[in-house]
């Protein structure tokens, strides 16, 4: 018979085995220690918890299913540590390194970039999405604005359609990076 605990992770409630909870708690404490202090570290921890909740939610087939130690091991090996080192220690975190990303693929999505915006972040978001320098896209929009006004309407449409990248996970997706702990820390320092 195993003891289970109900915990809130990333704004969602999960039922988790006690041993899995202890391992996850040790991982989060070690992660918090490596990120340091300050408001940036608080944002990174919030994004990490949201990502953990997303991964648990994807793996659970029913709402009443219990998060077990193997799920926690997979999540820990997938996310890794903020400095890119393996998430293993004397507590026995897993043996996979954070460098392989736990077979996670990166999906690039179109977002407006709030960090490099001039007006709405459309050009810098398109630049990330298309792997083109944002200055070139700004020039194209400016030229098309003077050659018939099509650039203005295209900009407005992109502004309406593309959401703004608010969280570090969304900023990773905007840049085509896998949402790992190391990449979450990188995009938080881009500001």
C-alpha positions in Angstrom: 0.0 0.0 0.0 1.4 3.4 -1.0 0.6 6.8 0.5 -0.5 9.5 -2.0 -0.5 13.2 -1.7 -2.6 15.9 -3.5 -0.4 18.7 -4.6 -0.9 21.9 -6.7 1.7 22.2 -9.5 1.5 25.1 -11.9 -2.0 25.9 -11.0 -3.3 22.4 -11.4 -4.1 19.7 -8.9 -2.4 16.3 -9.0 -2.5 13.1 -7.0 1.1 11.9 -6.6 2.8 9.0 -4.8 4.7 10.0 -1.7 8.0 8.8 -3.0 7.5 10.6 -6.3 6.5 13.7 -4.4 9.6 13.6 -2.3 11.8 13.2 -5.4 10.0 16.1 -7.2 10.4 18.2 -4.1 14.2 17.5 -4.0 14.5 18.3 -7.7 12.6 21.6 -7.3 14.7 22.6 -4.2 18.0 21.8 -6.1 16.7 23.7 -9.2 15.7 26.7 -7.0 19.2 26.6 -5.4 20.9 26.7 -8.9 18.7 29.6 -10.2 19.6 31.8 -7.3 17.5 34.7 -5.8 15.5 37.5 -7.3 12.4 38.1 -9.4 13.9 36.4 -12.4 14.4 33.2 -10.4 10.8 33.4 -9.2 9.6 33.7 -12.8 11.7 30.8 -13.9 10.3 28.6 -11.0 6.8 29.5 -12.0 7.4 28.6 -15.6 9.1 25.4 -14.6 6.1 24.4 -12.4 3.8 25.2 -15.3 5.8 23.0 -17.7 5.9 20.2 -15.1 2.1 20.4 -14.8 1.8 20.3 -18.7 4.0 17.2 -18.9 2.1 15.4 -16.1 -1.2 16.4 -17.7 -0.1 14.9 -21.1 0.9 11.6 -19.5 -2.2 11.1 -17.4 -4.9 9.3 -19.2 -7.7 9.9 -16.6 -8.2 12.6 -14.1 -8.0 10.2 -11.1 -4.7 8.6 -12.2 -1.8 8.9 -9.8 1.5 10.5 -10.8 4.1 7.8 -10.1 7.9 7.8 -9.7 8.5 6.8 -13.4 6.6 9.9 -14.6 8.6 12.1 -12.3 11.8 10.5 -13.5 10.8 11.2 -17.2 9.9 14.8 -16.4 13.1 15.4 -14.5 15.3 13.9 -17.2 13.4 15.9 -19.9 13.7 19.2 -18.2 17.2 18.9 -16.7 18.8 21.6 -14.6 19.2 25.3 -15.4 22.9 25.1 -16.0 22.5 22.2 -18.5 24.0 19.6 -16.1 22.4 16.3 -15.6 19.7 16.1 -13.0 21.3 13.4 -10.9 22.7 13.6 -7.4 23.0 11.4 -4.4 19.2 11.4 -4.1 19.1 9.3 -7.3 17.5 11.7 -9.8 17.9 9.8 -13.1 20.8 8.9 -15.2 19.8 10.7 -18.4 21.5 14.0 -19.1 19.7 17.2 -19.8 21.7 17.6 -23.0 19.6 15.1 -24.9 16.4 16.8 -23.8 14.6 13.5 -23.1 13.8 13.0 -26.8 11.8 16.3 -26.7 11.2 18.0 -30.0 11.0 21.8 -30.3 8.0 23.2 -32.1 8.4 26.7 -33.4 5.3 28.9 -33.1 4.5 32.4 -34.3 4.4 34.9 -31.4 4.9 38.7 -31.1 8.2 39.4 -29.4 7.7 41.9 -26.5 11.5 42.1 -25.8 12.6 43.4 -29.2 9.5 45.3 -30.2 9.3 48.8 -31.8 5.5 49.0 -32.0 3.9 45.6 -31.4 6.6 43.1 -31.7 5.3 41.7 -35.0 8.5 42.1 -37.1 10.8 40.6 -34.4 8.3 37.7 -33.9 8.3 37.1 -37.7 12.0 37.3 -37.7 12.3 34.5 -35.1 9.7 32.4 -36.9 11.3 32.7 -40.3 14.9 32.8 -39.2 15.4 36.2 -40.8 16.9 39.3 -39.3 14.1 41.5 -37.9 15.6 44.6 -39.4 15.1 43.2 -42.9 11.4 42.4 -42.1 11.0 46.0 -40.7 12.4 47.4 -44.0 10.0 45.2 -46.0 7.0 46.4 -44.0 8.1 50.0 -44.3 8.7 49.8 -48.1 5.4 48.1 -48.6 3.7 50.7 -46.5 4.8 53.4 -49.0 4.0 51.3 -52.0 0.3 51.0 -51.6 -0.3 50.6 -47.9 -0.4 46.8 -48.0 2.3 46.6 -45.3 0.1 48.5 -42.8 -2.8 46.0 -43.2 -0.5 43.0 -43.1 1.1 44.4 -39.9 -2.3 44.9 -38.3 -3.4 41.4 -39.3 -0.3 39.9 -37.8 -0.7 42.0 -34.7 -4.2 40.6 -34.2 -3.5 37.0 -35.1 -0.2 36.4 -33.4 -0.3 36.3 -29.6 2.4 38.0 -27.5 5.0 35.7 -26.0 4.5 36.3 -22.3 6.0 33.3 -20.5 9.5 31.9 -20.8 8.0 28.7 -22.3 6.3 30.7 -25.1 9.5 32.5 -25.7 11.3 29.2 -26.1 8.6 28.1 -28.6 9.0 31.4 -30.5 12.7 30.8 -30.9 12.2 27.1 -31.8 13.9 25.9 -28.6 12.9 22.8 -26.6 11.2 23.8 -23.4 13.9 22.6 -21.0 15.1 24.2 -17.8 18.3 25.4 -19.4 16.4 27.1 -22.3 13.9 28.6 -19.8 16.8 30.3 -18.1 18.3 31.4 -21.4 15.2 33.1 -22.6 14.6 34.8 -19.3 18.0 36.5 -19.6 17.4 37.8 -23.2 15.5 40.9 -21.9 
